[in-house]
């Protein structure tokens, strides 16, 4: 594999992982906001943020899954 092709693949992997991290950070922020709303008795707002957290978590997982599939395809046994 050429060095240029290798660098392109590594950069794509890095960008995908950063994108997953961004989603997971957003999931954490929504979960914290949901907790605050539940403590204040604001159930609809807490629920909305809890679902948003779950959505960001799933998106982050999906992006990590793409990276895992890439790794699986290139893994040698």
Backbone bond lengths (Angstrom), bond angles and torsions (degrees), N, CA, C in turn:
res aa  C-N    CA-C-N  psi(-1)  N-CA   C-N-CA  omega(-1)  CA-C   N-CA-C  phi
1 X - - - 1.451 - - 1.536 108.09 -
2 X 1.291 115.61 136.87 1.466 121.51 178.48 1.521 111.10 -68.15
3 X 1.325 115.11 151.40 1.465 119.31 177.16 1.517 111.54 -60.17
4 X 1.332 117.19 -38.84 1.463 121.06 -179.37 1.526 110.63 -64.49
5 X 1.326 116.67 -44.75 1.463 120.94 178.68 1.528 110.57 -63.17
6 X 1.316 115.92 -40.44 1.476 121.01 177.72 1.518 110.53 -61.30
7 X 1.324 116.96 -45.23 1.470 120.95 179.85 1.528 111.24 -63.41
8 X 1.318 116.86 -38.61 1.469 120.69 178.22 1.529 110.05 -62.65
9 X 1.333 116.53 -44.50 1.476 120.28 178.76 1.515 112.07 -65.42
10 X 1.322 116.61 -41.76 1.468 119.64 179.03 1.524 111.53 -64.90
11 X 1.321 116.90 -39.81 1.472 119.91 178.30 1.523 110.27 -65.98
12 X 1.323 117.52 -40.32 1.467 120.34 177.91 1.524 110.38 -62.37
13 X 1.327 116.78 -41.55 1.473 120.25 178.23 1.517 110.31 -63.82
14 X 1.330 117.10 -43.26 1.466 121.01 -179.86 1.524 110.86 -62.26
15 X 1.322 116.59 -43.75 1.474 120.15 -180.00 1.527 111.07 -64.23
16 X 1.314 116.67 -40.58 1.466 120.43 179.07 1.523 110.50 -63.81
17 X 1.323 116.92 -43.29 1.465 120.45 179.49 1.521 111.71 -66.66
18 X 1.329 117.21 -39.51 1.466 119.44 176.40 1.519 111.18 -64.15
19 X 1.320 116.44 -38.18 1.459 120.45 177.98 1.525 110.82 -64.63
20 X 1.326 116.85 -40.73 1.461 120.61 176.30 1.523 110.30 -62.96
21 X 1.329 116.55 -43.00 1.466 120.57 179.65 1.528 110.81 -61.79
22 X 1.323 116.79 -40.99 1.469 120.27 178.00 1.524 110.78 -59.11
23 X 1.328 116.37 -44.82 1.468 120.21 179.32 1.520 111.26 -63.66
24 X 1.322 117.02 -41.39 1.464 120.34 -178.82 1.527 111.05 -68.00
25 X 1.326 116.84 -34.70 1.467 119.49 175.43 1.526 110.97 -65.94
26 X 1.324 116.23 -40.50 1.467 119.56 176.63 1.524 110.74 -64.03
27 X 1.333 116.70 -38.05 1.468 120.02 177.20 1.517 110.04 -59.73
28 X 1.320 116.81 -44.18 1.464 120.77 178.72 1.517 112.16 -62.23
29 X 1.317 116.82 -42.41 1.471 120.72 179.85 1.527 110.66 -63.14
30 X 1.323 116.61 -43.12 1.474 119.24 178.74 1.521 111.27 -66.80
31 X 1.324 117.72 -37.59 1.460 120.37 178.79 1.531 110.61 -63.57
32 X 1.325 116.32 -41.60 1.478 119.62 177.45 1.529 111.04 -64.07
33 X 1.333 116.26 -41.06 1.469 119.98 178.61 1.516 110.07 -65.71
34 X 1.326 117.15 -40.35 1.470 120.63 177.63 1.519 110.15 -60.15
35 X 1.319 117.23 -44.85 1.463 120.92 179.78 1.521 110.81 -59.67
36 X 1.323 116.41 -43.26 1.469 119.89 179.68 1.526 110.48 -62.36
37 X 1.318 116.83 -43.63 1.471 119.86 179.88 1.528 111.13 -64.41
38 X 1.323 117.54 -41.26 1.466 119.39 178.50 1.527 110.57 -63.41
39 X 1.318 116.99 -39.44 1.475 119.62 177.78 1.526 111.98 -62.57
40 X 1.330 115.63 -30.32 1.461 120.61 179.17 1.521 112.21 -88.00
41 X 1.329 116.70 3.09 1.463 120.82 179.30 1.513 113.53 77.96
42 X 1.313 117.95 13.12 1.474 122.20 -179.45 1.527 109.30 -93.61
43 X 1.325 114.00 78.78 1.457 120.30 -173.42 1.528 113.04 -63.95
44 X 1.344 120.68 -47.06 1.468 118.51 -179.61 1.540 112.58 -59.58
45 X 1.327 116.84 -43.31 1.470 119.59 178.88 1.516 110.70 -66.72
46 X 1.317 116.84 -42.02 1.461 120.18 177.93 1.519 111.26 -60.54
47 X 1.318 116.00 -43.00 1.465 120.35 179.27 1.526 111.58 -64.78
48 X 1.321 116.54 -41.12 1.471 119.95 179.14 1.528 110.86 -60.79
49 X 1.318 116.45 -44.12 1.468 119.40 179.32 1.527 111.42 -70.74
50 X 1.312 117.40 -33.78 1.467 119.80 177.02 1.527 110.28 -63.20
51 X 1.333 116.78 -42.67 1.461 119.57 177.59 1.516 111.75 -67.91
52 X 1.322 117.10 -36.60 1.470 119.72 175.91 1.522 109.99 -63.07
53 X 1.330 116.97 -41.14 1.467 120.58 177.60 1.521 109.91 -59.12
54 X 1.308 116.33 -45.03 1.463 120.47 -179.73 1.531 111.16 -63.04
55 X 1.319 116.40 -40.66 1.466 120.43 178.05 1.525 111.92 -61.57
56 X 1.328 116.07 -44.29 1.471 119.26 177.75 1.526 110.91 -66.49
57 X 1.312 116.89 -37.91 1.468 120.82 177.80 1.523 110.29 -61.02
58 X 1.329 116.68 -47.27 1.464 120.68 179.73 1.521 111.65 -61.91
59 X 1.335 116.74 -40.95 1.460 120.05 178.87 1.527 110.47 -64.04
60 X 1.336 116.22 -42.65 1.467 120.12 176.58 1.518 111.23 -61.43
61 X 1.318 116.67 -43.79 1.466 120.99 177.56 1.525 111.13 -61.43
62 X 1.314 116.55 -41.63 1.466 120.19 179.12 1.524 110.86 -60.78
63 X 1.312 116.19 -42.23 1.464 119.73 179.85 1.523 111.50 -67.83
64 X 1.321 117.07 -38.14 1.468 119.55 174.44 1.522 110.42 -66.07
65 X 1.330 116.47 -34.74 1.456 120.54 177.25 1.520 112.29 -62.91
66 X 1.319 116.78 -38.39 1.466 120.59 175.96 1.524 109.47 -60.32
67 X 1.321 116.41 -44.40 1.457 120.73 179.64 1.529 110.54 -64.86
68 X 1.303 117.44 -39.52 1.455 120.89 178.51 1.530 111.10 -63.99
69 X 1.321 117.05 -39.95 1.470 120.64 178.10 1.526 110.84 -65.94
70 X 1.315 116.95 -39.65 1.468 120.66 175.81 1.531 109.60 -59.03
71 X 1.313 115.66 -46.50 1.464 120.76 -179.10 1.525 110.26 -64.07
72 X 1.317 116.49 -41.73 1.461 121.25 179.67 1.524 110.59 -59.22
73 X 1.325 116.73 -42.14 1.461 120.44 -177.37 1.530 112.20 -68.51
74 X 1.317 116.65 -26.83 1.467 120.38 -176.66 1.536 112.72 -99.74
75 X 1.309 116.64 -6.65 1.461 120.70 -178.18 1.519 111.11 -72.12
76 X 1.302 115.81 138.64 1.456 121.38 179.98 1.515 110.38 -111.20
77 X 1.315 116.49 134.96 1.473 122.67 173.93 1.505 109.23 -123.72
